[in-house]
């Protein structure tokens, strides 16, 4: 039986946070969102990380009336993306956009992702958490007095099992060879069609520096997050280690040292020097490898072709492929966030995970002086 109005299946459960149906968000901000993100990468036990990587996710944008999903596959020099979009519905228990669906098998532990064959791409993948989820610090960014980002997120490290098919070529995904990180976030961030500009930001933003590093080791997982202004002032700092027995350890204020390829903003190596219990140094060395550029087909900030929450019409689906060495594509890569599959060591322990990074504009600690690649 279906009720009239906005009442949906989720309203049968005691989950309400406001005197509203669950389908209606507590905020009327057009930028309210609720979405998830997953990556899948190869673990290089034999020393070869491979050149195949998947980034995918699904989001709901209730004040825009839109839900959408995407999948980006990196193979060699190419990124191929599938985009799906549709009108929103009130059944949040069954997350689906076209042939893409997410099944929560065991909350906070096991999730199944299915993409029925769409434009030559398909997968059936089951996520298994290796450690408990990490609740991240709330993330707030302001333009004057208005929040441009006000969100909550949790993250988790885990492994994958299933199959990935690209143009008829099937890859077996096994948990001994494939792992990744995932997150779910909700709140306010820029989504959908561009808003009227209003008064320009004063003072103007001179730079944006972002680091997000979830890593999995045998006995623990580490999640490090840092955001800095152009002068290096840190506006977000969150560093957590979660042990297999469930203990959660705060890792202080990480010092970050990143090497970049000459004349570029492509990271080649990073060292994160954290602080553990009793003031003991926790040193993490990271080697970025295969990467997915999130604003080239992924729909994240700076993507000129696909934006999360944008209305594309009912039952929309498309496939786009970009060659990253194409000058038009390569020229925009430095102006967004890139997700690198990474190999890491921490005090002798070997681990793998994500090295997500953006350095745009001036960043004094890194030596970048403006929006180019010149360094002092």
CORCOR-V486273 format. One record per residue. N is the residue number from 1. PSI is psi as a letter, one per 30 degrees, with the letter a starting at -180 (999 if undefined). Layout:
<<N PSI> <N PSI>>
This chain:
<<1 k> <2 k> <3 l> <4 l> <5 b> <6 f> <7 k> <8 a> <9 e> <10 f> <11 f> <12 f> <13 k> <14 i> <15 g> <16 k> <17 f> <18 l> <19 i> <20 l> <21 l> <22 f> <23 f> <24 j> <25 l> <26 f> <27 k> <28 g> <29 k> <30 f> <31 g> <32 k> <33 l> <34 j> <35 l> <36 l> <37 k> <38 k> <39 l> <40 k> <41 l> <42 k> <43 k> <44 i> <45 e> <46 g> <47 f> <48 j> <49 f> <50 l> <51 g> <52 k> <53 k> <54 k> <55 k> <56 l> <57 l> <58 k> <59 l> <60 k> <61 i> <62 e> <63 f> <64 f> <65 g> <66 k> <67 k> <68 l> <69 l> <70 l> <71 k> <72 k> <73 k> <74 k> <75 j> <76 b> <77 g> <78 k> <79 k> <80 k> <81 k> <82 k> <83 k> <84 k> <85 l> <86 l> <87 k> <88 l> <89 l> <90 g> <91 j> <92 f> <93 f> <94 j> <95 j> <96 k> <97 j> <98 b> <99 g> <100 k> <101 l> <102 k> <103 k> <104 j> <105 e> <106 j> <107 k> <108 g> <109 e> <110 k> <111 k> <112 k> <113 k> <114 k> <115 j> <116 l> <117 j> <118 j> <119 h> <120 f> <121 k> <122 l> <123 l> <124 j> <125 k> <126 k> <127 k> <128 j> <129 k> <130 f> <131 l> <132 l> <133 l> <134 k> <135 j> <136 l> <137 k> <138 k> <139 j> <140 k> <141 k> <142 k> <143 j> <144 c> <145 f> <146 k> <147 k> <148 f> <149 k> <150 j> <151 l> <152 k> <153 k> <154 l> <155 l> <156 k> <157 k> <158 a> <159 l> <160 k> <161 k> <162 b> <163 k> <164 k> <165 k> <166 j> <167 h> <168 f> <169 j> <170 k> <171 k> <172 k> <173 j> <174 k> <175 f> <176 f> <177 f> <178 k> <179 a> <180 a> <181 l> <182 l> <183 l> <184 k> <185 l> <186 l> <187 b> <188 k> <189 l> <190 k> <191 l> <192 a> <193 l> <194 k> <195 l> <196 k> <197 e> <198 a> <199 k> <200 k> <201 k> <202 j> <203 l> <204 l> <205 k> <206 f> <207 l> <208 k> <209 k> <210 k> <211 k> <212 j> <213 i> <214 k> <215 k> <216 k> <217 l> <218 e> <219 f> <220 l> <221 l> <222 k> <223 j> <224 k> <225 k> <226 k> <227 k> <228 l> <229 l> <230 e> <231 g> <232 g> <233 k> <234 j> <235 f> <236 k> <237 k> <238 j> <239 j> <240 k> <241 k> <242 k> <243 l> <244 f> <245 g> <246 f> <247 k> <248 k> <249 k> <250 k> <251 g> <252 b> <253 j> <254 k> <255 k> <256 k> <257 j> <258 k> <259 k> <260 k> <261 k> <262 k> <263 g> <264 l> <265 g> <266 j> <267 k> <268 f> <269 k> <270 k> <271 k> <272 j> <273 j> <274 l> <275 k> <276 a> <277 k> <278 g> <279 g> <280 k> <281 k> <282 j> <283 k> <284 k> <285 k> <286 k> <287 j> <288 k> <289 b> <290 k> <291 l> <292 k> <293 j> <294 f> <295 g> <296 i> <297 f> <298 f> <299 g> <300 l> <301 k> <302 f> <303 j> <304 f> <305 f> <306 k> <307 k> <308 k> <309 f> <310 k> <311 k> <312 g> <313 l> <314 k> <315 h> <316 k> <317 k> <318 l> <319 k> <320 k> <321 k> <322 k> <323 j> <324 f> <325 f> <326 k> <327 e> <328 e> <329 e> <330 e> <331 f> <332 f> <333 e> <334 f> <335 h> <336 a> <337 k> <338 k> <339 j> <340 k> <341 k> <342 k> <343 k> <344 l> <345 k> <346 j> <347 h> <348 f> <349 k> <350 k> <351 l> <352 l> <353 b> <354 k> <355 j> <356 k> <357 k> <358 k> <359 j> <360 k> <361 a> <362 k> <363 j> <364 e> <365 e> <366 f> <367 g> <368 k> <369 f> <370 a> <371 f> <372 a> <373 g> <374 k> <375 k> <376 999>>
